[in-house]
Amino acid sequence: MNTPQKGAVRCIIFRDGKTWYGTALEFNITESADDPVIAMLNLQEAIQGYVESLKKIKGLHDFSSLNQKTEEEYEKMWQNLHSARPVPSPYEIYHYGVTKIPA
């Protein structure tokens, strides 16, 4: 379970058409750019800002904002990337992995 002090979020950087997207699955944050590196940097910045904002909320005891239900499309994409027999994706995947919540 993610908390403002510790945890991790699954991230995927992919291209749909000419646009690159970076998505943080458990936070339901998606950023876009013309370049995959910029999409990844934008996503990291958005994750950091999101967590910092939640840390500022006094008395935060409900961590549901850090543990959201993932959009079905992205969850399927993640499962396919980790499948023993992945199905070819219609999206070009630049990067995927787990990012630790910034301390």
VOBA-1610 file (N, C-alpha, C; in pm, whole numbers, padded with zeros to 5 digits, always signed):
BEGIN
Met+00084-00119+00000Met+00000+00000+00000Met+00088+00124+00000Asn+00057+00215-00088Asn+00132+00341-00097Asn+00087+00437+00012Thr+00185+00508+00067Thr+00160+00618+00160Thr+00242+00736+00110Pro+00221+00858+00164Pro+00303+00971+00119Pro+00452+00954+00151Gln+00486+00862+00242Gln+00625+00843+00280Gln+00693+00729+00206Lys+00617+00632+00156Lys+00679+00518+00088Lys+00580+00452-00006Gly+00636+00381-00101Gly+00553+00309-00195Gly+00612+00315-00334Ala+00533+00269-00431Ala+00579+00266-00569Ala+00459+00275-00661Val+00483+00321-00782Val+00377+00335-00881Val+00428+00278-01014Arg+00343+00204-01081Arg+00380+00148-01212Arg+00363+00257-01318Cys+00461+00265-01408Cys+00460+00368-01513Cys+00484+00304-01650Ile+00417+00360-01749Ile+00438+00317-01888Ile+00451+00442-01974Ile+00551+00441-02062Ile+00569+00548-02160Ile+00543+00484-02297Phe+00444+00536-02369Phe+00408+00475-02497Phe+00364+00581-02596Arg+00364+00541-02724Arg+00323+00633-02830Arg+00193+00585-02893Asp+00104+00681-02911Asp-00021+00658-02983Asp-00025+00764-03092Gly-00011+00722-03217Gly-00001+00819-03327Gly+00132+00891-03317Lys+00129+01023-03318Lys+00252+01102-03309Lys+00281+01149-03167Thr+00193+01120-03074Thr+00205+01170-02937Thr+00255+01061-02843Trp+00348+01099-02757Trp+00399+01010-02652Trp+00324+01039-02523Tyr+00289+00934-02451Tyr+00218+00946-02325Tyr+00297+00876-02215Gly+00294+00935-02098Gly+00349+00872-01978Gly+00235+00861-01879Thr+00212+00742-01828Thr+00104+00723-01733Thr+00153+00656-01606Ala+00105+00703-01492Ala+00132+00645-01362Ala+00004+00572-01320Leu+00007+00441-01325Leu-00116+00362-01314Leu-00192+00383-01183Glu-00126+00372-01069Glu-00196+00380-00941Glu-00243+00522-00906Phe-00189+00622-00976Phe-00229+00761-00949Phe-00326+00813-01054Asn-00344+00739-01163Asn-00427+00783-01275Asn-00384+00921-01325Ile-00252+00935-01340Ile-00193+01057-01395Ile-00139+01021-01533Thr-00170+01103-01632Thr-00115+01083-01766Thr-00065+01217-01819Glu+00056+01216-01871Glu+00118+01333-01931Glu+00147+01302-02077Ser+00155+01404-02161Ser+00184+01382-02302Ser+00293+01478-02350Ala+00360+01438-02460Ala+00465+01521-02519Ala+00493+01470-02660Asp+00574+01546-02732Asp+00615+01506-02867Asp+00735+01412-02865Asp+00796+01396-02749Asp+00919+01317-02734Asp+00903+01225-02613Pro+00947+01098-02621Pro+00928+01006-02509Pro+01003+01047-02382Val+01121+01105-02399Val+01198+01148-02281Val+01126+01262-02210Ile+01070+01356-02287Ile+00996+01467-02226Ile+00869+01414-02158Ala+00802+01318-02220Ala+00683+01258-02158Ala+00720+01194-02025Met+00835+01125-02020Met+00880+01061-01897Met+00916+01165-01791Leu+00985+01271-01831Leu+01020+01377-01736Leu+00895+01448-01684Asn+00800+01477-01772Asn+00675+01540-01731Asn+00600+01451-01631Leu+00600+01321-01657Leu+00532+01229-01567Leu+00600+01227-01430Gln+00734+01221-01428Gln+00806+01221-01299Gln+00777+01349-01219Glu+00772+01461-01289Glu+00741+01588-01224Glu+00598+01588-01169Ala+00505+01534-01246Ala+00365+01527-01202Ala+00351+01435-01080Ile+00422+01322-01081Ile+00418+01230-00966Ile+00470+01300-00842Gln+00584+01367-00855Gln+00643+01436-00741Gln+00549+01543-00687Gly+00491+01623-00775Gly+00398+01728-00732Gly+00274+01671-00667Tyr+00224+01561-00719Tyr+00105+01496-00664Tyr+00132+01447-00521Val+00244+01380-00503Val+00279+01328-00370Val+00306+01443-00272Glu+00376+01545-00317Glu+00404+01660-00230Glu+00275+01729-00187Ser+00180+01741-00278Ser+00050+01802-00244Ser-00022+01721-00138Leu-00018+01588-00153Leu-00086+01504-00054Leu-00018+01511+00082Lys+00115+01528+00083Lys+00187+01540+00210Lys+00147+01667+00285Lys+00106+01771+00211Lys+00068+01898+00274Lys-00070+01894+00338Ile-00149+01795+00300Ile-00283+01784+00359Ile-00268+01729+00499Lys-00302+01810+00596Lys-00287+01769+00736Lys-00392+01663+00770Gly-00349+01566+00847Gly-00441+01462+00892Gly-00480+01364+00782Leu-00396+01350+00681Leu-00426+01255+00573Leu-00414+01112+00627His-00528+01045+00639His-00528+00907+00687His-00583+00812+00581Asp-00645+00868+00480Asp-00701+00788+00372Asp-00605+00794+00255Phe-00542+00682+00223Phe-00441+00679+00119Phe-00499+00636-00016Ser-00630+00646-00033Ser-00692+00600-00158Ser-00643+00680-00279Ser-00603+00805-00259Ser-00551+00885-00370Ser-00420+00830-00425Leu-00348+00756-00342Leu-00221+00696-00383Leu-00236+00551-00426Asn-00358+00500-00418Asn-00384+00360-00449Asn-00513+00348-00528Gln-00522+00420-00636Gln-00646+00425-00714Gln-00661+00301-00801Lys-00785+00275-00839Lys-00812+00167-00934Lys-00759+00213-01070Thr-00679+00130-01131Thr-00614+00163-01258Thr-00713+00160-01372Glu-00696+00252-01466Glu-00776+00250-01588Glu-00757+00114-01655Glu-00866+00055-01700Glu-00863-00080-01756Glu-00767-00092-01874Glu-00767+00008-01963Glu-00679+00004-02080Glu-00532-00005-02039Tyr-00491+00072-01938Tyr-00353+00072-01895Tyr-00319-00055-01818Glu-00414-00105-01741Glu-00391-00230-01667Glu-00368-00345-01765Lys-00448-00350-01872Lys-00431-00454-01974Lys-00295-00440-02041Met-00256-00315-02069Met-00126-00291-02130Met-00014-00343-02039Trp-00023-00312-01910Trp+00078-00355-01812Trp+00082-00508-01805Gln-00034-00572-01796Gln-00039-00718-01788Gln+00022-00780-01913Asn-00007-00723-02029Asn+00048-00775-02154Asn+00201-00764-02156Leu+00254-00652-02105Leu+00399-00633-02102Leu+00468-00736-02013His+00396-00787-01913His+00453-00884-01819His+00411-01028-01848Ser+00341-01047-01958Ser+00294-01179-01994Ser+00408-01265-02049Ala+00400-01394-02024Ala+00499-01486-02080Ala+00487-01492-02232Arg+00368-01463-02283Arg+00342-01463-02427Arg+00269-01334-02463Pro+00340-01221-02464Pro+00272-01094-02491Pro+00212-01088-02632Val+00098-01025-02640Val+00030-01001-02767Val+00089-00872-02825Pro+00119-00868-02954Pro+00172-00742-03011Pro+00079-00625-02980Ser+00138-00518-02930Ser+00061-00400-02891Ser+00046-00305-03008Pro-00068-00238-03016Pro-00082-00135-03120Pro-00002-00009-03087Tyr+00054-00003-02965Tyr+00130+00113-02921Tyr+00279+00080-02919Glu+00360+00179-02952Glu+00504+00165-02938Glu+00537+00195-02792Ile+00599+00101-02724Ile+00634+00118-02583Ile+00779+00166-02576Tyr+00801+00278-02510Tyr+00935+00333-02493Tyr+00998+00280-02364His+00918+00276-02258His+00969+00236-02127His+00852+00194-02040Tyr+00877+00100-01950Tyr+00780+00068-01846Tyr+00857+00017-01725Gly+00803+00039-01609Gly+00866-00006-01487Gly+00798+00053-01365Val+00862+00036-01252Val+00809+00081-01125Val+00893+00196-01074Thr+00828+00304-01036Thr+00895+00422-00982Thr+00862+00433-00833Lys+00965+00452-00751Lys+00941+00469-00608Lys+00881+00606-00583Ile+00795+00613-00482Ile+00737+00741-00442Ile+00848+00827-00384Pro+00861+00952-00434Pro+00970+01038-00385Pro+00954+01068-00237Ala+01065+01059-00165Ala+01063+01084-00020Ala+01061+01231+00011
//
